[in-house]
Structure formats: C-alpha cells, structure tokens
Amino acid sequence: MNADEPRNQRSAADQEPVDQTPYRIGVGNWSAFHLDLGVIYSAAERWRSMLQGVARPWLCWNVDPEWCLVQQRLVSAFGWTPVIGGDPRAPKPVLLSNAILIDFNANFQLPTIYMHFPLEFAFLFVDRLAFWHSDLLVRAEKLRTIAEMFAGLGDGSMAAVEPRRTLLQTLKTKGRRYWELIGCTTKGASRSQFEHGCGWWMNFAAHPNCPDARERQRRQRYYWDHGVGIHYWAKNYGGNVLTIRESEVAEGHCTRIGNKNYQRMAPDDATRLLPKELSVNFDLLQVCRALDLEDFLHQ
C-alpha cells in the first residue's frame, strides 16, 4: 500500500472529505511537501535560539499532558533537558521547571505535526537531539543505559531502534528501516542525511536533495515509511547507526500495532488522532506500575 492512500478509511457517509495534503506535510512526507525550505530555515533559527546552551535536549512530543509529564520526569532524571513539542490538537502540556516548550508549528499552522517534522532538520538547531514516541515509556534502569549511549555519541553518529522482522520482512531488503521509537541524532548525522536526501520523512525518493532522476527512480522501489531513508543512508553513504533492539523497549510501547482491541478515534491515515486514542486505549497508572515507574507519576 502506498503512504498516500489512507488505511482503514471510514466510509464517505461517516465523515466529510478532508484535504490530506497539509496533514501529510505535518507528519513528514516528502511526496506532499510544497513549502519553501527557506520557511523551515527561518523557523529553525528560532528553535536554535531557544535551545542555546542546552547540551542534552530530549524531544518529548505532547499528545497527552499526563503521559508527556512522565516522559519529562524520566529524561530529567538522567540529566537531559525535556524539549516539548506537540500535536496542535492536544491539550496544552504541563511543564517541569527545566522543560523548554517550542511551538514547532508556529510558522506553518498545519492541522497536525509529528516530531518527524523538526527531527528531519535537527542539524539546523541542535548539536544533539534525543527523541522518543509519545506512547513509549521505558524502565528506569534501561533508560539510564540508553541515555548514556546517547550522551556518548560522536558527531556524525546516531542511535535508533532496529525493528523486529518477520522472515518475509528479512527477505524484502527494500522494506528495511530504522525506527524512531527511541533514538538520538547528532548535527553531523542529520546534516549528512539531509545533504544526501535520506532523512526521517516518508517517501524519501521525493526528497529535494535526491541527486538525480535515475537515483529517484531507484529509491522509488523502496518502502515508503518513516526511517527507510535512514537505513538507506547507513547502507549507501556510510552512515553510522548504533542500534537498540525493539525487544529492549517494546514492553512500554503503548501502540495500536498488533492490538486487535485498539479503538480508533479517527481514520488510520495522516489525520490520525493520537491525542484522543492514547488515553482511551491505555491506562497510564497501569503502564507505570508494570514498568516500575509509579514514582514518576507523583513527583
């Protein structure tokens, strides 16, 4: 299935037609992108000014204030500064005293925006940037080890999750990708990815820095999803990716993937409504108890 086709779309009788283009830009999809890159460079100047002097920024993407607050407490406990972005449809986040709130959507006013949007341009505003999914929590002892790995990355290297693969996925090499479930990038890695047209956004074949038509045609044979470009960068341009096995963090990933009881609040496409779905499908207290993180609920 192509990324430009909605999955499990409700029937036309259930909803009015929605212009998918601004949503697809917000989630990070080069095939929909039509903005002037200068607008992004200008916005990144503001992001950079807000993070000056911050050595260890960790992006916590707010879709639910209570979940985001637990994430902030976790990264703060291991010496990182929470940097809060978020879906514009989500309630305003509650901030720790050391957290930095950035409206990454201020210059664009898109109907939704994922962390992939600023992550693609990390080289413009930070020397190092850790990140994780809004629906992920990690046991403290595991997160300590991961945070130490992130802090030790040399410029030009990055860390990301190596997804579990079925046998079929292993055989289909053009479907391989790294996952932004949890990771960290550096300025050198991010810049190299952008210059080679191989970043985090979907449909990296449509990246404006794809070298030529022949290379674009080659890339179009690859899977469309986030992170395929990162894998391509590592394989074809010598990129250094330190990997975290999905199994190391999967227990705290509160996802719809493989969950037959998951209740959707919107179509499973670019208009997906995680700000409503997360708390409907998962109880934060129960998740924290299962991961021995109850102390991070009540600090």
N, C-alpha and C positions, 0 to 999 in steps of 0.2 A: 504494500500500500504506500502511496506517495504521501509525504508530510503535508501536502497542500489539500489533501482530502480528509474531511472530518471523519473521525471514527465513532461508531455508535451514536450517530447523529439522531436527535429526536426528529419526528416527522414534522412536516411543514405545518400541520394542524396544531402542534404543541407550542410553536414559537414563531415570532416574526423573523424574517430573514435578517441576518446580521452581516455587515461588511467585515469579513475576516481579515482584511489586509492590515489595519492598524493593530489588531491583536497579534497577528503573525510577526509583525515587526517587533512588538513588545516582548514576545517570547524568545526572540533571537532567531530569525530565519532570513538568510540572505536572499532567497528567491522572492521575498516580498519587499525587500528593502529598497526604498527610493529616496531616502533623505540625503541631503548634502553632508558628507563626512565632516565638513567644517563645523556643522552644528554640534556634532559629538565632541570634536576637539575643544570647542568653546565651553561646552558643559563640563568636560573633564578638567579644565583649568580651575573651575570652582570646586570640583571634588578634590583636586590636589591641594588647594589652599586649605581646605577643611581638615586635611589629614597630615599637614606638615608637622614633623616631629613625632609622628606615631610610627614606631618601629615595627610593631606587630599587630596590624589590623586584621580583624577576622569578620567577614561578612555574615551577618545573621539577617536573613530575609523574612520580614514580618508578614505572615498571613494570619496569625492568631497571636494576640498580645501575650497570653499566658505561656504559650509554647516558646515564643521568642524570648521572654524573660528568663526562662530556664536555660535556654541556649546562651544568653548573655552571661548568666552566672557561671556556667560551665567554662566558657572560654576565658572569662576574667580570672577564674581560679587558677589557671595555668599561665598567667602572665600576658594574655592577649587583650587587645582593646576591641570591644564589640563595635562594629560599624553597622548601623541599622538602615537598611533599605526596605522596600516592601511593595506589595501589591497595592495599587491605589484604591482597590475595592475593600481592603481590610480595615478594621478599626485601628485607630492610632496606637502605636506601641507604647508600653510603659518602659522607661529608660533607667538603667543603672546610672549612677553619678559619673562613671567613666565612659559611658557609651557616647558615640557620635552618630547623630541622626543625619542622614543625607537623603534628600529627595532626588533620587536619580532620574525621576520622570519630569522634573520641573521644566526642562527645556523642550520637552516633547509632547507632554499631555496625552500620552497613549492610554487606551482604556484598560490595559494591563501591562505589567512589565515584570519579567523574571530576572533573577540575579545574573543569568547568562548575558543580559544586555550590557551592564558595566563590566562584567568579567572579561568579555571579549577585548576590552580596551584598557585592561589593568595597567599596561605599560605607560599609559598617559598620566596616571595619577598616583601610583604607589611603587615602591621597590619590591614589596612582597605583599601578597594578599591570600589569606586563608579563607575558606568558604565551606558551606555545607547546606544540604537541603533543609528547607523549613520543617520537614516532617521527620527529621532524624535527631535522635538522642543517643549518646554513647556513654557506656560505663566510664566512670571517672578514671580508673586505672588504665583503661585502654586509651582514653582521650589524652592522658598525660603523655603516653608514649608517642601518640600521633602528633601532638603539639610540639614535642621535642624534635621529631623528624622535620616538621615544617620549619622550625626555627633554624635548623641546621642546613637547609637547602642552600646550595651555592647559586649565585646569579646565573641564569640560563637553564636551571633545572626546575622541575615542578613535581608535584605529587598528585596522584589521582587514584580512583578506585578501578581495579581490574574486575569487571563483572564476571559472574559465573556464566559458563556457556554450556549449552546442550551440545551433544555430538554434532548435530546439524549446524549449529552456530559456529562450532570449531572448524567445520569444513568450509563454511562460507566466509572466506577471509575478507571479502569486501564489506562484510557487515560488522567487522570488529570495531570497537570504540573504547575509549576511556570514559568513565562516568564521573560526573561532578557531584556525586552523592556526598563526598567529603574530599577536600583537597587543598592544595596551596600552589600558587604560581609566583614567579619572580618576574621582575621587569624584563630581564633578558629573554626568558622563555616566551613571555607574552608578546614582546616585540618581534621575535623571530617568527612566531606563529602568524602574526598579522602580516608581516612582510612576505611570507610565503603563501598567504591566503588559506591558512589551516588552523582556525581557531575553534572556539566552543559552539558557535552558532550552527543551526541546522543548514542543510544544503550547502556545504562548503564549496561545491563546484561553482556556485554563483558568487563567490567572494570577489570583490572588485580587484584584489591583488592576485587572482589566479593568472599565471603567466601568459597564457595564450589559448587560442581556441582548441588546439589539439589537447592541451592539458585539461581544459574544461571538459572536453568530451570524455577523456579518461576518467575524470573524477565523477562524472555523472553515473558511472556504473557502480558507485559505492552507495552504501546505505545513507539515508537522509538525516538521521537523528543527531542530536547534540553529541559532541565528543568524537565523532568519526574523523573529523578534521584533525583532532589532537593525535589520534592513533596514526593517521596518515603522515603527520609532521614527524612523529617519532620514527616511523619506518623509512620515510623517504628523504628526510632532511636532517637526520642525526639528532633529533630532539631527545633529551634525557628526561624520562618519566620514572620516578620512584613509585612503586605500586603498593596499594593497600588492597588486600583481598576483600571482596564483598562479604565473605563469611565472617570477617572480623567485626563488622559493624551491622550486619543485616538484622540482628535481633531488635535493634532500636529504630528500624526504618518503618515508619507507620504509613505504608503505601497501599495503593489500590492494586498494585501488580500481584497477580495470582490470588487475589482476595475476592472470592465469588459472592461474599456478602456485602461488599462495598457499596454504599449508597451514593450515587452521583447526584449533584445538585444542579448540574448543567451538562451540556454535551461534552463528550471527551474529545475536545478539539482545542483550538487556541483560546477559546472563551472559557475554558475550564475554571471552576470556581473553588479553588482550594481554600480560600478564607472561610467558606461555609462547610466544606466537606471534612476538613481535618478533625474538628471537634465533634462532628456528628458521628464519625466512624471510630474514633479512638478516645479513650478516657485518659487524660494526662496523668492523673493520680495513679491509675493502674500501671501505665507505662513506666512512670518513675519508680514505682515500687518494684517492678520486675527487673529494673536495671540498677537497683540500689541507689537511686538518685533522689529519694524523698527529701533529703536535706536541702537540695537545690530548689525545692518548691517554696520554701518558707523562710528564706534568708532575709 
